Every structure is written in structure tokens, then in C-alpha cells.
Amino acid sequence: MTALVSDSPQQAGQSLTMSGALNAALECAMGLDPKVICLGEDIAEPIGGVFKTMKGLSAKYGADRVRATPISEQAILGAAIGASLGGYRPVAEIMFFDFTMVCADQLANHAAKLRYMSGGQTPVPITVCTTIGSGRFGAQHTQSIEAWFMHIPGLKVVMPSNPADAKGLLLSCIFDDDPCLMIQHSGLLFGKKQPVPDGDVRIPLGAASVVRPGSEVSVISYGAFVQPCLDAAEELATEGISVEVIDLRSLSPLDRETLVESAARTGRAAVVHGATTFCGPGAEIAALLQEELHGRLSTPVRRLGAPYAPIPFATELEVFPTTARIREELRALVQGRRDD
Amino acid sequence: MAISEHSGTVQDGVAPDGGTLRDMFRTMLVISLCDARARAEARSGALRAAFYPVHGLEAACAAIGSCLQPSDYLVSTYRNLGDAVAKGVPLRAIIAEAYGRIGGTSKGKGGPMHLADVSTGLMATTGVVGSGLPIAVGLGLANVLDGAGAVTAVTFGDGATSIGATHEAMNLASLWHLPVIFACQNNQWGEHTALRDYAAEPDLARRASAYAMPGEAVDGFSAVECRQAMRRAVERARAGAGPTLLEFRTYRLTPHSAVADASYVPPDELARALERDPTPTFRQSLLDGGLLSAAEVEQLEESARAEVEDAFQYALASPTPGDEELYRDVFADEHLVVGR
């Protein structure tokens, strides 16, 4: 099979939500390769997964290949791993990101390590799809623990910010020979529609995307926080401040070259994410930039993430970076002062 | 034949033929000689590895291996020497892996807890108690999707019956009628705690009824009974009749690990078990039954000793992995290094 690999798919296609784009990726992958199978809670018809990303697949490809499971995260992950050892390319859906903790042993001790521990004999080409909740779910359905999995050698971690990237990244994950964790944000799944390329158009893993070029400060983000960064950049442009916005797309592998090149050019960098700031992905990125660019940055790298608290139910308590906060922080960085 | 009074049915007792028994005896000889040698090397400090002896399991291991084809899968644990030998993994590679050498099954990067040999169907061995069962479910799923009649066996100790992954795996395997043989090697000890002290229901085979699958307890000291039970389970699996829980009731004839304290083991209980040491017991029954002559037994013992000696010589002569192996096998692309 030949896949188109595109850094930024330009082809116009159907206008889809992120949920629809993920569904299109799964349908494309299952059609291309009979070894692609899906496992997860409620994924068969008529539900098609609680986030609808598996909609229609069991009807089209059969209950043998699209298997609704019990509420058994360890069995889902273990079954995916075992099937991959047997030559399949399973996609396992773990409904909420928080529930990956229930099967972290399978993910971190087995999926990530079996290739290494067997001296390369037993690759684990699985894709684990999971969702970060938003809105009124409370502390056990809204965590952003992507840094946990970035910390496990052997796992690849991706988080799309838009429908076209979601499709291209998921296709790359499914056909990648390493275990991949695909994390989508529920706030994006049924959000803005976007033209999504038809067919097998993939986005390479480990390649960030400069989604808005700029010259005075680099803001690095991913997933649901890319759009607020773009909005802040647009507002700052009216003040004459030029912001470069980088969408990581892949957290592991991390596109170190793009980040270092951008920050070296602008001289300032900020990282914005929904994960807790303390030990979050921003810590690694800030360390990287400071190790590589010490003395060449005009300000310390700034991190904007969630506070060190469980996610509160009351949404009046503001925990996630907003466009206004990002704008203020970036302006302060460029103007060489801090407002906090 | 001992059958759990609550589950299982007495089926045919067709005895294995002479050639099969002879092969099993030779396998048991290699396992027991190799196990004794590895224990001695670990105690002397020459083998610097956590080594978990299999003394007492020889009959169960040989029976499991004897009923499986190379195309059938096996998942084992950290107490895997007997399983690996019986599945046909080259002894040289097993011992070299224990010493962390490049000639090992995993190029010295797995260690004795993490053998794998895809060519003989040993797909994974885990150091996490109970984690192999969900992986075996996935291999069983691959067997079904392949449609070629292969089956998957997974071994685990009695201790693994207390962890949640075991429950999830048994439920899913039975729900999906997968060709999985859950082979519990009950040595009566979960680390340093007796089965009767940690299990509310120490009749482990009985648990099968909770998953609507056959459960059978067999005398784990008897090579013939072990083989008959395993053969029935494999036949059921191959015929599409789903999984079986087999409980091989035996006894741990050594400490938990080669160097662990075992002063808590009741001496009379251990003495009674040692009287039934599977390999000498089987040897005597083969002699008594006239299946092997004293000269044939001696010849088999001599060839087993030579094979074990050769494996240790090979292991010690094998180099340790070079620096180039450190990052290799983390990912499929050996040049992809995410972090240093």
C-alpha cells in the first residue's frame, strides 16, 4: 500500500469534525489492511464508541474485527498486545485518559518494553486511543497525564489539534510498528468541522507543525490549546507583536529541531498545555530549550499549564490556559516584564 | 486422575505413547539438571541474576510443551525455565540470556525473567504477576482470526490467581470462546505466603465455573496425568470449544528464588513433596513399566547432562551486548532516539 505522507495536508476533502475524521481514519485503515482490528468498550453498533469514532465499523467490517469488550481495561490492552504479537495491528479504545491508569501495567511494562526485552523479536504495533474529558466531569475524567507516557521509553504519544491532523496522525499510528498512544480532547471531538483529505494521507510521527510563523516569541502547544494560542497570536498581531505558534502534534518523539530552531530565531519561548505545569511536558521542553540555547534566549522559557490541584468540578474555578491569559503572558515575555 | 470435585469432567485417559513419554522424560531431565545448575551458580554468585527455580514443576512444564506445536503460542512468567525448555527454546540461548549475553534469546537485554523466542512460539514472559494472562487472550484472539487451528497456553503461579488481570483475562477468553489454556502451576506459595493463607478459595480449578469454562485440577507430580489433562484442554481449544483452566497441583521444592530464605516452609510438608519429586518419580515409573531400560535411562541422563554443560559453556563464552545495543530495539527505527 502506498500512503501519501504530508506535513500539512492541503487537499480539500470532506468537511468533518475530529470525531468524524478519526472515524474516517479507522475506516480507511481497516479497508487497507485486514490485520487492523478494533477493541474497546461499547465500540460496536449501535453505539460505535461513546465518542462515535468507531461508528459503523462493526457493521462494515464485522464483529470479528470490531469487538466490543467488557469494562476490562487490562484485558483490552493485554488483548491488543497479544494480538499484535500474533501479527495484527489492533486499535484499542480506552474511553477516558484517566482510565489508562487502570491498565498502565500493560501499557508501560508490556507494550512499551516487549520489543526491547526480546531483543527486537516482538514488536507491539498497537494504537491506544483515548480521550481527555472536558466540561462537567470532575477530577477523574479530565486529567492530562500525557507526560506520564512521554516518560516511558518505547511509547509514542500524539495529540492532534484539528480534524485533518487527527486523521493523518491516527493513520500513522496504526501503521507504525511501535505502540502509539493517541490522545484526543473531547472539547475538540465535536467542535469545528474542517476539510479532511480523503484516503490514506498520513502525518509523520515526530514532526511538529509551525501553524503561524512569527518573529518575536515562539509559543509551543498541542491538542486543545493550539487554537487559544492562535487566537492570542492574532490579537497580539494587532499590537504589533509577532508570535510564532508551533503545534507539536507528537509529544514523543518530540520534534526537538523545530523547537530549538524556532526559539533560537525568536529568542523567546512559552509552552502552553492543559496538563499540570509541575512536571508537565512543558518542563521537558523548557529544559531542552535552555540546554540548547542558554545565553541566546532573551527571557527564561515560560510555562502555562494547569495548577497543582485535581481538576475542580466547578468550572468557575479557572484552571486551563485561556486566550486572555496566553495573550498577557506572551505580551509580558516580549515586553520583558511579568505581570504575575 | 484428580479432578476438582466442583468442576471438570472425567474424560478419556488415553495414555501417551512410549515415544512421547521418553521425550517428556528427557525434557524433565534437562529442566531439572539445568535448574539445579542455575541455582548453584546463582548461590555462588557466578550467575548474577534473580533466578526463580522450577524444581517441582518439571512434569507440568514437560506436559504443556509436549502438547503444543511450534505454531502454538506460549506466554510464561519469570519462573520460566521449564516452560521455555519444554517449548523448544534452544537451551544455549536460555542460559546465555540468564547471564545477560548477546547470544541470549533477547541479546542479553531481557534477562532470565524476560525470555522470548518467536521461532518456537514463546511469545512473552513477564516479571509482573498475572500480566501474561491478558496478553495470552490477545494471542488467542489472533489464533481465532488466523483460523489455522493454533492455540495459546499461558502459565502462571497460584499467586497470580489473586490479581485482577487474571479475572479480566479469564472472563474475556471465555466470553469470546478463545483457544486459550490457562495453565496454573500451583506450587502452593505466593512468594513467601502459603496459598491457604492468601486465597479465600484455595481450590483454584473451581474458579473456572465462574467463567463458564471447564476447570480441572491434576496431580502436578504425575507426568502422565499432567499430559492427559493438557491434551484434553488443547483438543478442546483446537476444536473451538474455548478456554480451559488447568491447575497443576504441585509443590515448590526450593526457595522462592535461588537465594531466598525458605525457613518458613513446614519441613514435613516439604519432605512429603520431595518424596514425589517429579523427575525421579517418572524415571522410576518408566523403568518399572519397562518403557525404558536402565541403560536407556543412563544414556538419556548423559545426553541431558552434556546439553546442560554445553549451554553453560556457550553462555559464558558469549560476549556481553555492546554499547550499540543500548538504544536499539527501543523503537523499530534503531536510529530514533527520543532522549538521552
Boltz contact constraints between the chains, C-beta under 6 A:
constraints:
  - contact:
      token1: [A, 72]
      token2: [B, 168]
      max_distance: 6.0
  - contact:
      token1: [A, 74]
      token2: [B, 134]
      max_distance: 6.0
  - contact:
      token1: [A, 74]
      token2: [B, 165]
      max_distance: 6.0
  - contact:
      token1: [A, 74]
      token2: [B, 168]
      max_distance: 6.0
  - contact:
      token1: [A, 75]
      token2: [B, 134]
      max_distance: 6.0
  - contact:
      token1: [A, 75]
      token2: [B, 168]
      max_distance: 6.0
  - contact:
      token1: [A, 75]
      token2: [B, 169]
      max_distance: 6.0
  - contact:
      token1: [A, 75]
      token2: [B, 172]
      max_distance: 6.0
  - contact:
      token1: [A, 78]
      token2: [B, 134]
      max_distance: 6.0
  - contact:
      token1: [A, 78]
      token2: [B, 135]
      max_distance: 6.0
  - contact:
      token1: [A, 78]
      token2: [B, 138]
      max_distance: 6.0
  - contact:
      token1: [A, 79]
      token2: [B, 137]
      max_distance: 6.0
  - contact:
      token1: [A, 79]
      token2: [B, 138]
      max_distance: 6.0
  - contact:
      token1: [A, 79]
      token2: [B, 141]
      max_distance: 6.0
  - contact:
      token1: [A, 81]
      token2: [B, 135]
      max_distance: 6.0
  - contact:
      token1: [A, 81]
      token2: [B, 138]
      max_distance: 6.0
  - contact:
      token1: [A, 82]
      token2: [B, 135]
      max_distance: 6.0
  - contact:
      token1: [A, 82]
      token2: [B, 137]
      max_distance: 6.0
  - contact:
      token1: [A, 82]
      token2: [B, 138]
      max_distance: 6.0
  - contact:
      token1: [A, 82]
      token2: [B, 139]
      max_distance: 6.0
  - contact:
      token1: [A, 83]
      token2: [B, 138]
      max_distance: 6.0
  - contact:
      token1: [A, 83]
      token2: [B, 141]
      max_distance: 6.0
  - contact:
      token1: [A, 83]
      token2: [B, 142]
      max_distance: 6.0
  - contact:
      token1: [A, 85]
      token2: [B, 123]
      max_distance: 6.0
  - contact:
      token1: [A, 86]
      token2: [B, 139]
      max_distance: 6.0
  - contact:
      token1: [A, 86]
      token2: [B, 142]
      max_distance: 6.0
  - contact:
      token1: [A, 88]
      token2: [B, 142]
      max_distance: 6.0
  - contact:
      token1: [A, 105]
      token2: [B, 128]
      max_distance: 6.0
  - contact:
      token1: [A, 105]
      token2: [B, 131]
      max_distance: 6.0
  - contact:
      token1: [A, 109]
      token2: [B, 128]
      max_distance: 6.0
  - contact:
      token1: [A, 114]
      token2: [B, 124]
      max_distance: 6.0
  - contact:
      token1: [A, 115]
      token2: [B, 329]
      max_distance: 6.0
  - contact:
      token1: [A, 116]
      token2: [B, 329]
      max_distance: 6.0
  - contact:
      token1: [A, 116]
      token2: [B, 330]
      max_distance: 6.0
  - contact:
      token1: [A, 117]
      token2: [B, 106]
      max_distance: 6.0
  - contact:
      token1: [A, 117]
      token2: [B, 110]
      max_distance: 6.0
  - contact:
      token1: [A, 117]
      token2: [B, 114]
      max_distance: 6.0
  - contact:
      token1: [A, 118]
      token2: [B, 106]
      max_distance: 6.0
  - contact:
      token1: [A, 118]
      token2: [B, 116]
      max_distance: 6.0
  - contact:
      token1: [A, 119]
      token2: [B, 106]
      max_distance: 6.0
  - contact:
      token1: [A, 119]
      token2: [B, 107]
      max_distance: 6.0
  - contact:
      token1: [A, 119]
      token2: [B, 109]
      max_distance: 6.0
  - contact:
      token1: [A, 120]
      token2: [B, 329]
      max_distance: 6.0
  - contact:
      token1: [A, 121]
      token2: [B, 116]
      max_distance: 6.0
  - contact:
      token1: [A, 121]
      token2: [B, 118]
      max_distance: 6.0
  - contact:
      token1: [A, 122]
      token2: [B, 116]
      max_distance: 6.0
  - contact:
      token1: [A, 153]
      token2: [B, 330]
      max_distance: 6.0
  - contact:
      token1: [A, 154]
      token2: [B, 330]
      max_distance: 6.0
  - contact:
      token1: [A, 177]
      token2: [B, 332]
      max_distance: 6.0
  - contact:
      token1: [A, 178]
      token2: [B, 331]
      max_distance: 6.0
  - contact:
      token1: [A, 178]
      token2: [B, 332]
      max_distance: 6.0
  - contact:
      token1: [A, 252]
      token2: [B, 338]
      max_distance: 6.0
  - contact:
      token1: [A, 253]
      token2: [B, 338]
      max_distance: 6.0
